[in-house]
Amino acid sequence: MKLRNFLILGAVICMSTLAFAQNSECDADISVYREAFKQWDGKASTANPTMISSWRKVFLTCPSYKERTLTDGVKIVNNALVRSTKDEALKEKYIDTLVMVYEARIQYFPKTKTGNQVGNIKGRMGIDLMAYPSRMEQAYYALKEAIEIDENNTNYAFIDAYFTTIINMVKAGKLDESVILDEYSHLMDIAEFNINRYTEESNEKLLENFSQTKANLEGMVQPYANCEDLVRIYQKKYDADPENVELLNKIATVLSARNCDKSDLYLSVAIKLHRLNPSPESAYFIGKRYLSDQEYAKATSYLLEATKSQDVKSAAQAYKYLAQIMLKESKWEQGRAYARKAIELDKTDGEPYMIIGYLYASSGKDCSANPLQAKSVFWAAVDKFEQAKRVDPSLASKANEMIRDYSKMFPTSEDAFFYNVFEGDEYQIECWINETTKARFSNN
């Protein structure tokens, strides 16, 4: 027993001595390459051969000793080796070395004090590989894995790069066109998540970066996002697997988001989806299509079902569509009721107030007990347009246009004089509106 313990102790001492000797040797080589590295301007023409040989020795002998060896190695291999040769075969070998350096960092240093960094390393590798056309597919998979690992925590630069590689892969015939649209939706979700995050945190730099990324995505997807192309791309997938509920949901969502709901494909998909898996969401897709066809009775039936959706955004939109149908059918009170339901679901959306304004302005002929009352509906309408832009500044331009147009229809001071109403007076609009407003007059 004593002999066994003695042997184990001897082995440990021997291993420690070897490790110490190895680390001492590595420290010496690190010192040599680091001194040259700090003086280097990063150009292939000025790379010190001693720097390269000393770094290579450290990398091959003790890659797990210091992470800096691997981060320095990326710059050395990229700039001093890959870009230094015109020999394509040799260049490919150097690129293989670059990949080895990144993979060693993933193997030996997958975490930092703040968490997992594998996604970040893969993303950086993908961006580096994008510079070499022969490694397009490798770059695509590295960036894809980076985003799968980090999702909403993905570096904005990796999002741009990944989408670029997708488009290049499609052009090369290595990916189906539908991947562009599928991943566009996914990447936009990540970008918008971070825009909201950094808006709340008041982080202007990252907010600007992700806002630019969103704009880049929108620009890159445009050649593939017109309705004709979308229908062509998704018709093939639908024909090949028409009973796939997940696919049907995806097609309906994409076509709806891009306002391609007038296509025959959209209607076929929506009806099939509702038959296979009836839900408020599938009802929404059908209702939207019938609304675009001006088949209001059918649209109303499906949109009422859609208001039961657990997705607040979809339910609110269904209520807004219903309010718009009531506006077209002169059902003023019912339209306002639907618009108010939409407001309850999303108090930051100004569009329901715009719809109520249109309802008020359109109902003058039904509120004409006297000339003043018939024109007072425009006071109420303008009040709602003002409220719309307060709630949702993005509607300011449209709301101001409506305010200018409808203010011209206000009663004149002469109209109001006979009813003892003067500028600035409180005025109760009766009829179905039943709201209090301020008297304002037109100069026309």
Secondary structure, DSSP 8 states (H G I E B T S, - for coil): -HHHHHHHHHHHHHHHHHHHHHHHHHHHHHHHHHHHHHH--S-GGG--HHHHHHHHHHHHH-TTT-HHHHHHHHHIIIIIIGGG---HHHHHHHHHHHHHHHHHHHHH--EETTEE-HHHHHHHHHHHHTTSGGGHHHHHHHHHHHHHHHGGG--HHHHHHHHHHHHHHHHTTSS-THHHHHHHHHHHHHHHHHHHHHHHTT-HHHHHHHHHHHHHHHHHHGGG-SHHHHHHHHHHHHHH-TT-HHHHHHHHHHHHHTT-TTSHHHHHHHHHHHHHS--HHHHHHHHHHHHHTT-HHHHHHHHHHHTT-S-HHHHHHHHHHHHHHHHHTT-HHHHHHHHHHHHHH-TT--HHHHHHHHHHHHTGGGS-SSHHHHHHHHHHHHHHHHHHHHH-GGGHHHHHHHHHHHHTTS--HHHHHTTT--TT-EEEE-TTT-EEEE------
